[in-house]
Amino acid sequence: MFYPQFIKKNETIGICAPSAGVGKKIDDYKEALKVLRSRGYKIKETASVRRNNVRSTTAKKRAKELDELVLDKKVKHIMCAAGGDFMLEMMPYVDFDHIKENPKWISGMSDPTNILYTVTTKLDIATLYGRNGGSFDIESSPSQETFLNFVDGKIKTQHSYKKYIAFLDMINEIDNYQDVKWVAKEPMEIKGRLIGGCLESIEKLIGTDLDYTNQFIEKYKDDGIVWYFDIFDMSSYNFYLTLMQFENAGWFRYCKGVLIGRVCFPRVEDKKLDYIKAADKVLKDIPHICEMDIGHTAPNMTLINGALADVKYKDGKGSISFKLK
């Protein structure tokens, strides 16, 4: 696994919009830039970032703007500006040879899973999952600070948080915080090579020309594989069937454990097969933890695709640490 060089002060972060533009939330984006600049980073922004559209521009142009940052020697870290729905359109036009020849940290979350997951599984280059370039707040939080520390290369153990807030409450600025409680059958420690992202994005890669999962799993079978899933609005039925699809595709062989985040917009069709029961039914004896601090609900952990992870769980709480080797 190749780990790119971490960025230093006075170096440049490149921001592109491989999915949606940030036009609807331009004030939030400008605030995020202030945060990044306050930490000593310079910013290079591609042409389509500020557009107010679910597609920042055409698929080919999105790939070209990403390539522009990949080839720019002054850019030391690439951030995806926002999530969205249509990044998959861009993927056939990505120049993976350029990324391999110019490896840099690429970070994002949600729909940017498409590029992060593929870069790690295809090219053996680690990527960062946790925040998009337009999602930093002037009033910092522990999870934001953790992500920015990871960007700096200060990789520390993360512990489960005490409270979380649902996505709708967060965007509506309603202080409805609830207790964090990870859910698992028993105390456990899970170790292995971490891979994952937004489940809605990963499922669309299965069996395509962009699917290098089996290749990745075989390469790191001696380490064992640890999956993590960030679920946006996939229903519990669809979650169950997607896990079955993973199983049938052979993706759970050599699996040491599965980490499942809190669902952003839960849709449970039948209480007899909610998300936890669905995981239990498919994963069976594979160690798994649900309701983790992963994904769209705040606060969330920063995860390193391709790194060796060590996850500990006991009594509703836990931690995750990484080794970059």
C-alpha positions as CSV (number, residue, x, y, z in Angstrom):
1,M,0.0,0.0,0.0
2,F,1.4,3.4,-1.0
3,Y,0.8,6.3,1.4
4,P,1.2,9.7,-0.3
5,Q,3.2,12.5,1.3
6,F,1.2,14.6,3.8
7,I,0.7,18.2,3.1
8,K,2.6,20.9,5.0
9,K,1.9,24.6,5.8
10,N,2.1,26.9,2.8
11,E,1.5,24.1,0.4
12,T,-1.6,23.8,-1.8
13,I,-4.8,21.9,-1.5
14,G,-6.6,21.4,-4.8
15,I,-10.4,21.3,-4.7
16,C,-12.5,20.0,-7.6
17,A,-16.2,19.0,-7.9
18,P,-16.3,15.4,-9.4
19,S,-20.0,15.2,-8.3
20,A,-22.2,18.2,-7.4
21,G,-21.1,21.8,-7.3
22,V,-21.3,23.8,-4.1
23,G,-23.5,26.6,-5.5
24,K,-26.4,25.9,-3.2
25,K,-24.2,26.2,-0.2
26,I,-21.8,28.9,-1.4
27,D,-21.6,30.6,2.0
28,D,-20.7,27.4,3.7
29,Y,-18.1,26.7,1.1
30,K,-16.5,30.1,1.6
31,E,-16.4,29.5,5.3
32,A,-14.7,26.2,4.7
33,L,-12.0,27.9,2.6
34,K,-11.4,30.3,5.5
35,V,-10.8,27.3,7.8
36,L,-8.3,25.7,5.4
37,R,-6.5,28.9,4.8
38,S,-6.3,29.6,8.6
39,R,-4.3,26.4,8.9
40,G,-1.7,27.7,6.5
41,Y,-2.9,26.0,3.3
42,K,-3.1,27.6,-0.1
43,I,-6.1,26.7,-2.3
44,K,-6.4,25.9,-6.0
45,E,-10.0,25.6,-7.1
46,T,-11.1,24.2,-10.5
47,A,-13.5,26.0,-12.7
48,S,-16.7,24.1,-11.9
49,V,-16.6,23.9,-8.1
50,R,-19.0,26.8,-7.4
51,R,-21.7,25.8,-9.9
52,N,-25.2,25.3,-8.5
53,N,-26.0,22.0,-10.1
54,V,-26.3,18.3,-9.1
55,R,-23.6,17.8,-11.8
56,S,-20.9,20.5,-11.5
57,T,-20.3,20.1,-15.2
58,T,-20.2,17.3,-17.8
59,A,-18.6,14.0,-16.9
60,K,-15.6,14.5,-19.2
61,K,-14.9,18.0,-17.8
62,R,-15.2,16.8,-14.2
63,A,-12.5,14.1,-15.0
64,K,-10.4,16.8,-16.8
65,E,-10.6,19.1,-13.7
66,L,-9.5,16.3,-11.4
67,D,-6.7,15.5,-13.8
68,E,-5.6,19.1,-13.7
69,L,-5.0,18.8,-10.0
70,V,-3.3,15.4,-10.3
71,L,-0.8,16.8,-12.8
72,D,-0.1,20.1,-10.9
73,K,3.1,19.6,-9.0
74,K,2.2,22.4,-6.6
75,V,-1.0,20.6,-5.5
76,K,-0.2,18.3,-2.6
77,H,-3.7,17.1,-1.5
78,I,-6.9,16.9,-3.5
79,M,-10.3,17.4,-1.9
80,C,-13.7,16.7,-3.4
81,A,-15.8,19.8,-2.9
82,A,-19.1,18.0,-2.2
83,G,-21.1,14.9,-2.4
84,G,-24.0,14.3,-4.8
85,D,-25.4,11.5,-7.0
86,F,-23.7,11.4,-10.4
87,M,-19.9,10.9,-9.9
88,L,-20.2,7.5,-11.4
89,E,-20.7,9.2,-14.8
90,M,-17.2,10.7,-14.5
91,M,-15.3,7.5,-13.7
92,P,-14.8,6.1,-17.2
93,Y,-12.9,9.3,-18.1
94,V,-10.5,9.3,-15.1
95,D,-6.9,9.0,-16.1
96,F,-5.7,6.4,-13.6
97,D,-2.3,6.3,-15.1
98,H,-1.8,10.0,-14.2
99,I,-2.9,9.3,-10.6
100,K,-0.5,6.3,-10.4
101,E,2.4,8.5,-11.7
102,N,1.5,11.4,-9.4
103,P,0.1,9.9,-6.2
104,K,-1.5,12.3,-3.8
105,W,-3.9,12.1,-0.9
106,I,-7.5,12.3,-2.3
107,S,-10.2,12.9,0.3
108,G,-14.0,13.2,0.4
109,M,-17.1,11.4,1.6
110,S,-20.4,10.1,0.3
111,D,-20.5,10.1,-3.6
112,P,-16.7,10.7,-3.8
113,T,-16.5,7.1,-2.6
114,N,-16.4,6.3,-6.3
115,I,-12.9,7.8,-6.8
116,L,-11.6,7.0,-3.3
117,Y,-12.5,3.3,-3.4
118,T,-11.3,2.8,-6.9
119,V,-8.0,4.5,-6.4
120,T,-7.3,2.4,-3.4
121,T,-8.5,-1.0,-4.8
122,K,-7.1,-0.4,-8.3
123,L,-3.8,1.5,-7.7
124,D,-2.9,0.5,-4.1
125,I,-2.9,4.2,-3.1
126,A,-4.5,5.1,0.3
127,T,-7.3,7.6,0.4
128,L,-9.1,9.5,3.2
129,Y,-12.8,9.2,3.9
130,G,-14.4,11.7,6.3
131,R,-15.2,15.1,4.9
132,N,-15.6,17.1,1.7
133,G,-13.8,20.3,1.0
134,G,-16.9,22.4,1.5
135,S,-17.8,21.0,4.9
136,F,-15.5,22.7,7.4
137,D,-17.0,25.0,10.0
138,I,-15.5,28.1,11.5
139,E,-16.7,26.8,14.9
140,S,-14.5,23.7,14.9
141,S,-15.5,20.3,16.4
142,P,-13.4,17.4,17.6
143,S,-14.3,15.3,14.5
144,Q,-13.4,18.2,12.2
145,E,-10.1,18.7,14.0
146,T,-9.4,15.0,13.8
147,F,-9.9,15.0,10.0
148,L,-7.7,18.1,9.6
149,N,-5.0,16.4,11.7
150,F,-5.1,13.4,9.5
151,V,-4.7,15.7,6.5
152,D,-1.5,16.9,8.2
153,G,-0.4,13.4,8.9
154,K,-1.1,13.4,12.6
155,I,-2.7,10.0,12.8
156,K,-4.1,9.2,16.2
157,T,-6.4,6.7,17.8
158,Q,-10.1,7.8,17.6
159,H,-12.6,6.9,20.3
160,S,-16.3,6.7,20.0
161,Y,-18.1,9.9,20.8
162,K,-20.5,10.6,23.6
163,K,-23.3,12.2,21.7
164,Y,-24.4,12.4,18.0
165,I,-27.0,14.4,16.1
166,A,-29.2,13.2,13.2
167,F,-28.5,14.7,9.8
168,L,-31.8,16.6,9.5
169,D,-31.4,18.0,13.0
170,M,-27.9,19.1,12.1
171,I,-28.9,20.9,8.9
172,N,-31.9,22.5,10.6
173,E,-29.7,23.6,13.6
174,I,-31.8,21.7,16.1
175,D,-29.7,20.6,19.2
176,N,-31.3,17.2,19.5
177,Y,-28.2,15.2,20.6
178,Q,-28.6,11.5,21.4
179,D,-26.3,9.1,23.2
180,V,-23.8,7.2,21.0
181,K,-24.0,3.5,21.5
182,W,-22.2,1.1,19.2
183,V,-24.0,-2.2,18.8
184,A,-22.4,-5.6,18.7
185,K,-23.0,-9.1,20.2
186,E,-19.9,-9.2,22.4
187,P,-16.7,-7.4,23.2
188,M,-14.3,-7.8,20.2
189,E,-11.1,-6.6,18.6
190,I,-11.0,-6.5,14.8
191,K,-7.7,-6.1,12.8
192,G,-7.2,-6.0,9.1
193,R,-6.8,-3.9,5.9
194,L,-9.6,-1.3,5.8
195,I,-11.7,-0.6,2.7
196,G,-15.2,0.9,2.3
197,G,-17.2,4.0,1.8
198,C,-20.8,5.1,1.0
199,L,-22.6,1.8,0.4
200,E,-24.9,3.3,-2.2
201,S,-21.8,4.1,-4.3
202,I,-20.0,0.8,-3.8
203,E,-22.9,-1.3,-4.8
204,K,-23.0,0.3,-8.2
205,L,-19.4,-0.7,-8.9
206,I,-20.0,-4.4,-8.4
207,G,-19.1,-6.3,-11.6
208,T,-18.2,-3.2,-13.6
209,D,-14.9,-2.3,-15.3
210,L,-14.2,-0.2,-12.2
211,D,-14.5,-3.2,-9.8
212,Y,-11.1,-4.1,-8.6
213,T,-12.3,-5.5,-5.3
214,N,-11.5,-9.1,-5.7
215,Q,-8.0,-8.2,-6.8
216,F,-7.6,-6.0,-3.7
217,I,-8.9,-8.8,-1.4
218,E,-6.6,-11.4,-2.8
219,K,-3.6,-9.1,-2.5
220,Y,-4.2,-8.4,1.2
221,K,-5.8,-11.8,2.2
222,D,-3.0,-12.4,4.7
223,D,-3.9,-9.2,6.6
224,G,-7.6,-9.9,6.4
225,I,-10.1,-7.4,5.2
226,V,-12.1,-5.0,7.4
227,W,-15.1,-3.4,5.6
228,Y,-16.8,-0.1,6.6
229,F,-20.2,1.1,5.4
230,D,-21.6,4.6,5.4
231,I,-25.3,4.3,4.6
232,F,-27.1,7.4,3.4
233,D,-30.7,6.4,2.7
234,M,-30.6,2.8,1.6
235,S,-33.6,0.9,3.0
236,S,-33.2,-2.0,5.4
237,Y,-34.4,-4.4,2.8
238,N,-32.0,-3.1,0.2
239,F,-29.2,-3.1,2.8
240,Y,-29.9,-6.8,3.4
241,L,-29.9,-7.6,-0.3
242,T,-26.7,-5.6,-0.9
243,L,-24.9,-7.5,1.9
244,M,-26.1,-10.7,0.1
245,Q,-24.7,-9.4,-3.1
246,F,-21.4,-8.7,-1.5
247,E,-21.4,-12.3,-0.1
248,N,-22.3,-13.8,-3.5
249,A,-19.6,-11.8,-5.2
250,G,-17.0,-13.3,-2.8
251,W,-16.3,-9.9,-1.1
252,F,-16.5,-11.2,2.4
253,R,-13.8,-13.9,2.0
254,Y,-10.9,-13.2,4.3
255,C,-13.1,-10.7,6.1
256,K,-12.1,-10.0,9.7
257,G,-15.0,-7.7,10.5
258,V,-17.5,-5.2,9.2
259,L,-18.0,-1.6,10.6
260,I,-21.5,-0.1,9.9
261,G,-22.3,3.5,10.6
262,R,-25.5,5.1,11.7
263,V,-27.9,5.4,8.8
264,C,-28.5,9.0,7.8
265,F,-32.1,8.6,6.6
266,P,-33.3,5.2,7.9
267,R,-36.1,3.4,6.2
268,V,-37.1,0.2,7.9
269,E,-39.8,-1.7,6.0
270,D,-40.1,-4.5,8.6
271,K,-38.9,-4.4,12.2
272,K,-38.1,-8.1,11.9
273,L,-35.4,-7.1,9.4
274,D,-34.0,-3.7,10.5
275,Y,-30.4,-2.8,9.7
276,I,-28.9,-4.6,12.7
277,K,-30.9,-7.8,12.1
278,A,-30.0,-7.7,8.4
279,A,-26.4,-7.5,9.3
280,D,-26.7,-10.4,11.8
281,K,-28.6,-12.5,9.2
282,V,-26.0,-12.1,6.4
283,L,-22.8,-11.7,8.3
284,K,-23.5,-14.5,10.8
285,D,-20.2,-15.3,12.5
286,I,-18.2,-12.4,10.9
287,P,-17.6,-9.9,13.7
288,H,-19.6,-6.7,13.0
289,I,-20.4,-3.5,14.8
290,C,-23.4,-1.3,14.0
291,E,-24.3,2.3,14.8
292,M,-20.7,3.4,14.6
293,D,-19.5,7.0,14.3
294,I,-19.1,6.6,10.5
295,G,-20.6,8.7,7.7
296,H,-23.2,11.3,7.4
297,T,-24.3,11.8,11.0
298,A,-22.2,14.0,13.2
299,P,-19.7,13.5,14.7
300,N,-18.0,11.1,12.4
301,M,-14.6,9.4,12.3
302,T,-11.9,9.8,9.7
303,L,-11.1,6.5,7.9
304,I,-8.1,5.6,5.8
305,N,-8.8,3.3,2.9
306,G,-6.0,0.8,2.5
307,A,-4.5,1.2,6.0
308,L,-4.2,-1.5,8.6
309,A,-7.0,-0.9,11.1
310,D,-7.3,-2.0,14.8
311,V,-10.9,-1.7,16.1
312,K,-11.8,-2.4,19.7
313,Y,-15.4,-2.6,21.1
314,K,-16.8,-3.1,24.5
315,D,-20.1,-2.1,26.2
316,G,-21.3,0.2,23.5
317,K,-18.1,2.1,23.1
318,G,-14.9,1.6,21.1
319,S,-11.9,2.9,19.3
320,I,-10.1,2.7,15.9
321,S,-6.4,3.2,15.2
322,F,-4.3,2.8,12.1
323,K,-0.9,1.7,10.9
324,L,0.3,3.0,7.6
325,K,2.1,-0.1,6.4
